[in-house]
């Protein structure tokens, strides 16, 4: 795998970028930006107005960057060093993301229908069978974040059915609830981790993530011009 200095040499100034910044409140900022190279491994990202709140930025945290390069995306980890002003952040590029890690943890913002359900066994006297419909917020090869009108009554062995884009077959798997956060208007943001998923289904999810990332980067290219 190429070193970070070699990777940065490939990237052109003003390259459209998508960056995930882990906020202090727990959820990531997913932002569009334009990358500007500085000295060595230092880089600056320029954001649209109101992309993040300065008090919620964790200085020193590692962030994932997807940078447009010749119609494809280059993925790397960069440390957030400093807030320059209301639209500019300074980073130190640290390392490329390996293909293996990328396939497992890479995620994208994507809104698709999702169904979560649980079938209680006869032995589960206190448990009930339930089903909820919602919409995903982001998707990865290891889990999904979604919004529902209710809080899941149980946290384990939940069947997920995700309606994939581009007329792809639906993905079915078993998942556990990692965390639940109550939003306004009695909605719930729920993070799931896949516990039982076939390799074919995981590959389908990852493929959809890559396609969506390329689409978002193309849109970012048009915005940056």
Backbone as CSV, one residue per row, in Angstrom:
resi,resn,N_x,N_y,N_z,CA_x,CA_y,CA_z,C_x,C_y,C_z
1,UNK,0.846,-1.193,0.000,0.000,0.000,0.000,0.883,1.245,0.000
2,UNK,0.500,2.263,-0.742,1.304,3.475,-0.874,1.410,4.210,0.450
3,UNK,2.562,4.882,0.659,2.733,5.686,1.867,1.867,6.933,1.769
4,UNK,1.702,7.611,2.917,0.830,8.783,2.919,1.425,9.907,2.072
5,UNK,2.750,10.042,2.041,3.358,11.106,1.220,3.131,10.841,-0.267
6,UNK,3.250,9.592,-0.689,2.993,9.255,-2.089,1.526,9.470,-2.439
7,UNK,0.645,9.135,-1.489,-0.781,9.332,-1.729,-1.108,10.811,-1.892
8,UNK,-0.518,11.659,-1.061,-0.791,13.090,-1.147,-0.270,13.685,-2.452
9,UNK,0.827,13.146,-2.974,1.354,13.649,-4.241,0.384,13.410,-5.390
10,UNK,-0.407,12.343,-5.297,-1.387,12.051,-6.340,-2.544,13.054,-6.339
11,UNK,-2.854,13.556,-5.156,-4.044,14.386,-4.992,-3.771,15.807,-5.480
12,UNK,-4.691,16.355,-6.231,-4.565,17.724,-6.714,-5.144,18.696,-5.688
13,UNK,-4.600,19.900,-5.672,-5.181,20.939,-4.833,-6.626,21.197,-5.248
14,UNK,-7.451,21.556,-4.277,-8.875,21.829,-4.474,-9.639,20.557,-4.847
15,UNK,-9.110,19.393,-4.438,-9.816,18.133,-4.712,-11.058,18.040,-3.831
16,UNK,-12.210,17.723,-4.396,-13.423,17.521,-3.587,-13.229,16.362,-2.619
17,UNK,-13.729,16.526,-1.411,-13.492,15.571,-0.335,-14.758,15.392,0.496
18,UNK,-14.949,14.185,1.004,-15.980,13.909,2.001,-15.261,13.472,3.267
19,UNK,-15.591,14.091,4.392,-14.876,13.805,5.638,-15.863,13.467,6.751
20,UNK,-15.517,12.462,7.556,-16.265,12.104,8.758,-15.504,12.615,9.966
21,UNK,-16.127,13.510,10.737,-15.505,14.064,11.938,-16.287,13.573,13.148
22,UNK,-15.655,12.831,14.070,-16.381,12.348,15.250,-16.679,13.482,16.215
23,UNK,-17.949,13.825,16.365,-18.332,14.938,17.231,-18.274,14.527,18.701
24,UNK,-18.111,15.515,19.573,-18.061,15.241,21.006,-19.372,14.666,21.523
25,UNK,-20.473,14.991,20.864,-21.782,14.509,21.313,-22.047,13.060,20.934
26,UNK,-21.169,12.442,20.130,-21.301,11.018,19.862,-21.537,10.650,18.421
27,UNK,-22.199,11.495,17.643,-22.458,11.205,16.241,-21.488,11.986,15.356
28,UNK,-21.115,11.389,14.225,-20.152,12.016,13.335,-20.788,13.135,12.516
29,UNK,-19.965,14.139,12.179,-20.315,15.069,11.114,-19.878,14.423,9.796
30,UNK,-20.763,14.344,8.825,-20.393,13.919,7.469,-20.485,15.163,6.594
31,UNK,-19.342,15.675,6.136,-19.292,16.977,5.471,-18.610,16.886,4.117
32,UNK,-19.040,17.744,3.203,-18.331,17.962,1.951,-17.312,19.076,2.171
33,UNK,-16.199,18.982,1.475,-15.147,19.988,1.632,-14.265,19.999,0.390
34,UNK,-13.369,20.969,0.346,-12.337,21.041,-0.689,-10.983,20.974,-0.003
35,UNK,-10.095,20.116,-0.492,-8.796,19.888,0.143,-7.725,20.791,-0.461
36,UNK,-6.923,21.370,0.406,-5.768,22.164,-0.019,-4.525,21.614,0.677
37,UNK,-3.501,21.285,-0.093,-2.273,20.745,0.485,-1.398,21.862,1.049
38,UNK,-0.800,21.582,2.202,0.148,22.494,2.820,1.525,21.836,2.816
39,UNK,2.394,22.203,3.733,3.727,21.621,3.786,3.696,20.206,4.359
40,UNK,4.505,19.311,3.767,4.603,17.952,4.287,3.278,17.229,4.228
41,UNK,2.837,16.717,5.376,1.564,15.982,5.442,0.426,16.856,5.960
42,UNK,0.653,18.173,6.066,-0.396,19.081,6.522,-1.374,19.374,5.385
43,UNK,-2.647,19.347,5.693,-3.689,19.670,4.718,-4.732,20.562,5.369
44,UNK,-5.413,21.334,4.538,-6.506,22.187,4.997,-7.765,21.800,4.241
45,UNK,-8.872,21.719,4.966,-10.158,21.466,4.339,-11.032,22.701,4.471
46,UNK,-11.622,23.107,3.345,-12.510,24.260,3.310,-13.938,23.752,3.139
47,UNK,-14.835,24.139,4.040,-16.190,23.611,4.116,-17.228,24.658,3.694
48,UNK,-18.401,24.208,3.290,-19.515,25.151,3.112,-19.887,25.754,4.467
49,UNK,-20.582,26.884,4.472,-20.974,27.504,5.744,-21.820,26.566,6.601
50,UNK,-21.648,26.660,7.910,-22.461,25.932,8.896,-22.353,24.411,8.775
51,UNK,-21.182,23.924,8.426,-21.001,22.475,8.301,-20.813,21.795,9.651
52,UNK,-20.299,22.525,10.637,-20.028,21.957,11.945,-20.072,23.065,13.008
53,UNK,-20.131,22.638,14.278,-20.090,23.556,15.406,-18.721,23.444,16.066
54,UNK,-18.025,24.539,16.208,-16.644,24.507,16.682,-16.518,23.863,18.067
55,UNK,-17.452,24.143,18.959,-17.372,23.598,20.318,-17.561,22.082,20.342
56,UNK,-18.078,21.523,19.259,-18.354,20.089,19.201,-17.250,19.314,18.480
57,UNK,-16.176,20.016,18.079,-15.099,19.357,17.345,-14.033,18.834,18.310
58,UNK,-13.647,17.559,18.185,-12.625,16.990,19.070,-11.221,17.168,18.475
59,UNK,-10.526,18.218,18.874,-9.165,18.451,18.373,-8.279,17.259,18.766
60,UNK,-7.507,16.773,17.806,-6.652,15.617,18.044,-7.251,14.295,17.615
61,UNK,-8.524,14.295,17.234,-9.187,13.044,16.834,-8.834,12.677,15.395
62,UNK,-8.850,11.394,15.108,-8.640,10.914,13.747,-9.951,10.951,12.971
63,UNK,-9.866,11.376,11.717,-11.034,11.495,10.852,-10.784,10.717,9.556
64,UNK,-11.847,10.175,8.991,-11.751,9.476,7.709,-12.062,10.442,6.567
65,UNK,-11.204,10.452,5.556,-11.374,11.322,4.389,-11.477,10.472,3.131
66,UNK,-12.409,10.836,2.273,-12.499,10.260,0.929,-12.278,11.397,-0.062
67,UNK,-11.180,11.316,-0.824,-10.758,12.409,-1.705,-10.915,11.981,-3.154
68,UNK,-11.518,12.836,-3.981,-11.715,12.524,-5.403,-10.387,12.564,-6.138
69,UNK,-10.135,11.499,-6.907,-8.919,11.438,-7.720,-9.218,10.678,-9.005
70,UNK,-9.271,11.429,-10.116,-9.487,10.839,-11.437,-10.739,9.957,-11.473
71,UNK,-11.812,10.465,-10.902,-13.078,9.755,-10.939,-13.236,8.679,-9.889
72,UNK,-12.204,8.422,-9.106,-12.276,7.434,-8.031,-12.054,8.149,-6.702
73,UNK,-12.107,7.399,-5.590,-11.888,7.993,-4.282,-10.656,7.385,-3.623
74,UNK,-9.829,8.250,-3.024,-8.696,7.823,-2.218,-9.082,8.034,-0.760
75,UNK,-8.931,7.006,0.056,-9.377,7.067,1.443,-8.178,7.091,2.386
76,UNK,-8.219,8.013,3.340,-7.108,8.144,4.276,-7.598,8.618,5.634
77,UNK,-6.728,8.456,6.630,-6.981,8.937,7.986,-6.182,10.212,8.203
78,UNK,-6.818,11.232,8.776,-6.139,12.497,9.070,-6.517,12.961,10.472
79,UNK,-5.542,13.529,11.185,-5.775,14.036,12.543,-6.229,15.490,12.486
80,UNK,-7.314,15.793,13.170,-7.803,17.168,13.247,-6.913,17.955,14.207
81,UNK,-6.228,18.980,13.691,-5.248,19.732,14.484,-5.749,21.075,14.979
82,UNK,-6.502,21.779,14.142,-6.787,23.178,14.491,-7.978,23.694,13.704
83,UNK,-8.725,24.606,14.315,-9.795,25.335,13.634,-9.220,26.664,13.178
84,UNK,-9.137,26.854,11.856,-8.600,28.115,11.327,-9.623,29.230,11.418
85,UNK,-10.843,28.939,10.941,-11.941,29.893,11.046,-13.236,29.109,10.902
86,UNK,-14.336,29.814,10.649,-15.647,29.173,10.645,-15.839,28.175,9.505
87,UNK,-14.924,28.193,8.514,-15.076,27.280,7.372,-13.836,26.448,7.104
88,UNK,-12.768,26.635,7.857,-11.502,25.967,7.557,-10.966,25.203,8.758
89,UNK,-10.553,23.951,8.498,-9.930,23.119,9.520,-8.580,22.632,9.016
90,UNK,-7.599,22.560,9.911,-6.275,22.048,9.573,-6.129,20.610,10.080
91,UNK,-5.542,19.756,9.239,-5.358,18.342,9.554,-3.913,17.937,9.267
92,UNK,-3.505,16.814,9.856,-2.277,16.133,9.471,-2.667,14.770,8.902
93,UNK,-2.350,14.541,7.628,-2.638,13.250,7.012,-1.737,12.199,7.648
94,UNK,-2.320,11.082,8.095,-1.541,10.116,8.868,-1.252,8.826,8.105
95,UNK,-2.276,8.235,7.484,-2.060,6.968,6.801,-3.210,6.689,5.844
96,UNK,-2.926,5.967,4.768,-4.017,5.497,3.910,-4.830,4.444,4.655
97,UNK,-6.070,4.263,4.269,-6.905,3.211,4.841,-6.751,1.970,3.973
98,UNK,-6.378,0.868,4.575,-6.163,-0.363,3.820,-7.479,-0.845,3.225
99,UNK,-7.440,-1.537,2.083,-8.667,-2.060,1.487,-9.447,-2.952,2.441
100,UNK,-8.729,-3.725,3.283,-9.413,-4.625,4.202,-10.206,-3.841,5.245
101,UNK,-9.571,-2.827,5.831,-10.258,-2.003,6.820,-11.379,-1.207,6.180
102,UNK,-11.139,-0.731,4.970,-12.142,0.066,4.273,-13.405,-0.739,4.036
103,UNK,-13.256,-1.988,3.616,-14.418,-2.832,3.340,-15.233,-3.078,4.596
104,UNK,-14.560,-3.124,5.741,-15.267,-3.452,6.975,-15.928,-2.236,7.612
105,UNK,-15.228,-1.096,7.642,-15.691,0.021,8.445,-16.134,1.245,7.647
106,UNK,-15.805,1.305,6.370,-16.197,2.428,5.524,-17.721,2.552,5.472
107,UNK,-18.234,3.755,5.587,-19.681,3.948,5.580,-20.042,5.199,4.778
108,UNK,-21.290,5.289,4.359,-21.760,6.448,3.615,-23.142,6.850,4.110
109,UNK,-23.463,8.119,3.918,-24.826,8.586,4.148,-25.705,8.070,3.021
110,UNK,-26.752,7.369,3.377,-27.653,6.841,2.361,-29.022,6.605,2.995
111,UNK,-30.062,7.031,2.315,-31.431,6.888,2.837,-32.181,5.836,2.032
112,UNK,-32.395,4.680,2.657,-33.169,3.600,2.041,-34.125,3.039,3.079
113,UNK,-35.231,2.421,2.648,-36.169,1.831,3.609,-35.530,0.659,4.358
114,UNK,-35.848,0.544,5.636,-35.364,-0.559,6.461,-36.496,-1.074,7.341
115,UNK,-36.571,-2.384,7.468,-37.557,-3.021,8.341,-36.812,-3.777,9.435
116,UNK,-37.160,-3.522,10.683,-36.587,-4.239,11.816,-37.696,-5.034,12.501
117,UNK,-37.430,-6.297,12.809,-38.472,-7.136,13.408,-37.860,-8.166,14.345
118,UNK,-38.709,-8.690,15.221,-38.284,-9.729,16.161,-39.440,-10.699,16.357
119,UNK,-39.139,-11.985,16.277,-40.143,-13.025,16.496,-39.816,-13.727,17.805
120,UNK,-40.664,-13.554,18.775,-40.443,-14.162,20.087,-40.727,-15.658,20.032
121,UNK,-39.880,-16.438,20.663,-40.093,-17.888,20.716,-41.126,-18.222,21.795
122,UNK,-41.734,-19.414,21.729,-42.736,-19.800,22.741,-42.200,-19.767,24.169
123,UNK,-40.893,-19.936,24.331,-40.306,-19.947,25.662,-40.139,-18.546,26.247
124,UNK,-40.205,-17.547,25.375,-40.030,-16.169,25.841,-41.375,-15.601,26.287
125,UNK,-41.677,-15.819,27.557,-42.987,-15.437,28.086,-43.170,-13.923,28.097
126,UNK,-42.108,-13.207,28.471,-42.221,-11.759,28.600,-41.963,-11.010,27.286
127,UNK,-41.296,-11.665,26.335,-40.984,-10.996,25.067,-42.168,-11.039,24.113
128,UNK,-42.246,-10.052,23.227,-43.324,-9.974,22.251,-42.745,-9.885,20.839
129,UNK,-43.503,-10.381,19.882,-43.142,-10.237,18.476,-43.469,-8.816,18.022
130,UNK,-42.550,-8.199,17.282,-42.784,-6.824,16.846,-42.126,-6.575,15.492
131,UNK,-42.541,-5.475,14.839,-41.959,-5.061,13.562,-42.067,-3.550,13.439
132,UNK,-41.012,-2.913,12.939,-40.998,-1.467,12.744,-40.423,-1.138,11.383
133,UNK,-40.907,-0.066,10.793,-40.393,0.430,9.528,-39.680,1.755,9.750
134,UNK,-38.557,1.933,9.068,-37.801,3.170,9.218,-37.004,3.507,7.981
135,UNK,-36.064,4.436,8.144,-35.202,4.884,7.042,-33.767,4.935,7.536
136,UNK,-32.834,4.443,6.732,-31.435,4.474,7.127,-30.881,5.894,7.046
137,UNK,-29.873,6.156,7.884,-29.121,7.407,7.830,-27.776,7.165,7.166
138,UNK,-27.074,6.145,7.651,-25.837,5.746,6.994,-25.700,4.230,7.062
139,UNK,-24.798,3.726,6.208,-24.703,2.287,5.985,-23.240,1.910,5.847
140,UNK,-22.880,0.735,6.371,-21.525,0.228,6.222,-21.563,-1.286,6.125
141,UNK,-20.384,-1.877,5.941,-20.297,-3.321,5.863,-20.420,-4.004,7.204
142,UNK,-20.425,-3.222,8.294,-20.520,-3.815,9.625,-21.768,-3.406,10.394
143,UNK,-22.479,-2.391,9.912,-23.671,-1.964,10.632,-24.427,-0.877,9.899
144,UNK,-25.502,-0.413,10.536,-26.361,0.592,9.908,-26.940,1.495,10.993
145,UNK,-27.115,2.768,10.666,-27.770,3.738,11.531,-29.080,4.129,10.872
146,UNK,-30.175,4.083,11.633,-31.496,4.317,11.043,-32.388,5.084,12.016
147,UNK,-33.465,5.640,11.487,-34.441,6.382,12.287,-35.782,5.660,12.233
148,UNK,-36.403,5.504,13.415,-37.713,4.860,13.533,-38.638,5.740,14.364
149,UNK,-39.936,5.469,14.266,-40.919,6.212,15.054,-40.983,5.705,16.488
150,UNK,-40.429,4.513,16.752,-40.454,3.926,18.085,-39.076,3.396,18.454
151,UNK,-38.896,3.155,19.743,-37.680,2.523,20.233,-37.834,1.013,20.128
152,UNK,-36.830,0.284,19.615,-36.949,-1.175,19.524,-37.209,-1.784,20.898
153,UNK,-38.229,-2.642,21.032,-38.539,-3.245,22.334,-37.460,-4.196,22.835
154,UNK,-36.684,-4.781,21.919,-35.597,-5.685,22.295,-34.322,-5.254,21.569
155,UNK,-33.180,-5.768,22.039,-31.898,-5.322,21.500,-31.090,-6.395,20.783
156,UNK,-31.531,-7.651,20.819,-30.726,-8.727,20.264,-31.526,-9.577,19.275
157,UNK,-30.789,-10.182,18.337,-31.387,-11.097,17.341,-32.521,-10.444,16.564
158,UNK,-32.272,-9.206,16.127,-33.279,-8.460,15.360,-33.033,-8.692,13.874
159,UNK,-34.083,-9.053,13.166,-33.947,-9.228,11.720,-34.094,-7.882,11.022
160,UNK,-33.126,-7.567,10.178,-33.175,-6.358,9.371,-33.395,-6.721,7.917
161,UNK,-34.271,-5.997,7.262,-34.484,-6.126,5.825,-34.294,-4.744,5.224
162,UNK,-33.227,-4.582,4.436,-32.917,-3.277,3.847,-33.194,-3.304,2.350
163,UNK,-34.011,-2.368,1.884,-34.336,-2.254,0.465,-33.217,-1.483,-0.222
164,UNK,-32.394,-2.178,-0.989,-31.207,-1.571,-1.576,-31.552,-0.732,-2.808
165,UNK,-30.712,0.276,-3.124,-30.966,1.115,-4.306,-30.668,0.376,-5.604
166,UNK,-31.007,1.022,-6.711,-30.707,0.496,-8.046,-31.342,-0.865,-8.306
167,UNK,-32.520,-1.112,-7.718,-33.255,-2.366,-7.950,-32.460,-3.608,-7.569
168,UNK,-31.521,-3.449,-6.639,-30.777,-4.593,-6.128,-31.659,-5.382,-5.168
169,UNK,-31.388,-6.704,-5.004,-32.172,-7.489,-4.044,-32.049,-6.928,-2.632
170,UNK,-33.084,-7.095,-1.834,-33.039,-6.641,-0.445,-32.003,-7.446,0.338
171,UNK,-31.386,-6.787,1.309,-30.410,-7.445,2.184,-31.107,-7.823,3.477
172,UNK,-30.955,-9.097,3.873,-31.568,-9.609,5.099,-30.449,-10.108,6.016
173,UNK,-30.496,-9.711,7.289,-29.484,-10.155,8.237,-30.036,-10.068,9.654
174,UNK,-29.288,-10.622,10.605,-29.611,-10.486,12.020,-28.642,-9.489,12.642
175,UNK,-29.164,-8.640,13.525,-28.333,-7.579,14.098,-28.699,-7.342,15.554
176,UNK,-27.774,-6.696,16.273,-28.007,-6.253,17.645,-28.009,-4.733,17.688
177,UNK,-28.763,-4.172,18.621,-28.767,-2.726,18.827,-27.510,-2.335,19.592
178,UNK,-26.754,-1.389,19.033,-25.549,-0.889,19.702,-25.895,0.280,20.613
179,UNK,-26.723,1.192,20.118,-27.161,2.323,20.928,-28.448,2.900,20.349
180,UNK,-29.192,3.583,21.197,-30.436,4.234,20.800,-30.430,5.658,21.326
181,UNK,-30.836,6.603,20.477,-30.849,8.010,20.864,-32.199,8.606,20.486
182,UNK,-32.854,9.222,21.461,-34.164,9.824,21.206,-34.007,11.193,20.565
183,UNK,-34.670,11.379,19.429,-34.664,12.646,18.721,-35.922,13.428,19.064
184,UNK,-36.067,14.590,18.469,-37.292,15.373,18.655,-38.464,14.712,17.952
185,UNK,-39.654,15.112,18.345,-40.899,14.614,17.753,-41.027,13.094,17.912
186,UNK,-40.507,12.580,19.050,-40.658,11.165,19.395,-40.137,10.220,18.318
187,UNK,-39.012,10.587,17.715,-38.334,9.672,16.801,-37.081,9.143,17.480
188,UNK,-36.630,7.982,16.994,-35.488,7.332,17.626,-34.432,6.997,16.574
189,UNK,-33.201,7.368,16.891,-32.060,7.019,16.055,-31.421,5.767,16.649
190,UNK,-31.340,4.716,15.826,-30.900,3.416,16.326,-29.705,2.928,15.503
191,UNK,-28.630,2.545,16.197,-27.439,1.992,15.544,-27.444,0.475,15.736
192,UNK,-27.303,-0.268,14.623,-27.257,-1.727,14.647,-25.878,-2.211,14.217
193,UNK,-25.457,-3.327,14.781,-24.266,-4.038,14.307,-24.711,-5.393,13.789
194,UNK,-24.283,-5.740,12.552,-24.659,-7.026,11.990,-24.011,-8.149,12.798
195,UNK,-24.806,-9.111,13.211,-24.295,-10.267,13.937,-24.256,-11.513,13.056
196,UNK,-25.260,-11.676,12.207,-25.306,-12.812,11.280,-25.676,-12.256,9.909
197,UNK,-24.708,-12.292,8.982,-24.936,-11.805,7.620,-24.090,-12.642,6.668
198,UNK,-24.658,-13.024,5.544,-23.910,-13.819,4.573,-22.853,-12.954,3.900
199,UNK,-21.801,-13.593,3.391,-20.760,-12.847,2.694,-21.313,-12.157,1.457
200,UNK,-22.257,-12.811,0.781,-22.871,-12.215,-0.409,-23.630,-10.941,-0.041
201,UNK,-24.368,-10.999,1.068,-25.132,-9.825,1.491,-24.200,-8.700,1.924
202,UNK,-23.123,-9.042,2.658,-22.168,-8.014,3.085,-21.503,-7.357,1.874
203,UNK,-21.110,-8.183,0.900,-20.491,-7.641,-0.311,-21.454,-6.714,-1.049
204,UNK,-22.731,-7.064,-1.041,-23.728,-6.221,-1.706,-23.849,-4.867,-1.003
205,UNK,-23.840,-4.887,0.330,-23.895,-3.638,1.091,-22.670,-2.774,0.797
206,UNK,-21.486,-3.393,0.828,-20.246,-2.651,0.588,-20.224,-2.075,-0.823
207,UNK,-20.671,-2.849,-1.798,-20.722,-2.368,-3.175,-21.639,-1.148,-3.293
208,UNK,-22.782,-1.195,-2.624,-23.703,-0.056,-2.651,-23.070,1.165,-1.986
209,UNK,-22.288,0.941,-0.914,-21.608,2.045,-0.237,-20.606,2.719,-1.169
210,UNK,-19.811,1.912,-1.885,-18.829,2.472,-2.811,-19.514,3.250,-3.932
211,UNK,-20.598,2.705,-4.477,-21.316,3.395,-5.550,-21.870,4.724,-5.062
212,UNK,-22.403,4.731,-3.826,-22.962,5.958,-3.283,-21.866,6.978,-3.003
213,UNK,-20.703,6.509,-2.510,-19.601,7.439,-2.271,-19.149,8.094,-3.571
214,UNK,-19.010,7.296,-4.636,-18.609,7.866,-5.925,-19.626,8.885,-6.412
215,UNK,-20.920,8.598,-6.218,-21.956,9.545,-6.630,-21.833,10.844,-5.838
216,UNK,-21.616,10.738,-4.509,-21.495,11.933,-3.691,-20.255,12.750,-4.061
217,UNK,-19.165,12.053,-4.379,-17.960,12.768,-4.789,-18.159,13.470,-6.124
218,UNK,-18.876,12.829,-7.055,-19.158,13.487,-8.335,-19.970,14.757,-8.102
219,UNK,-20.942,14.690,-7.202,-21.735,15.877,-6.891,-20.864,16.955,-6.257
220,UNK,-19.915,16.517,-5.418,-19.010,17.460,-4.770,-18.092,18.114,-5.784
221,UNK,-17.679,17.364,-6.810,-16.862,17.933,-7.887,-17.613,19.058,-8.581
222,UNK,-18.882,18.817,-8.872,-19.680,19.826,-9.552,-19.874,21.052,-8.674
223,UNK,-20.027,20.837,-7.346,-20.201,21.951,-6.416,-18.929,22.767,-6.304
224,UNK,-17.775,22.075,-6.350,-16.496,22.763,-6.149,-16.091,23.600,-7.357
225,UNK,-16.614,23.278,-8.523,-16.193,23.995,-9.728,-16.876,25.351,-9.843
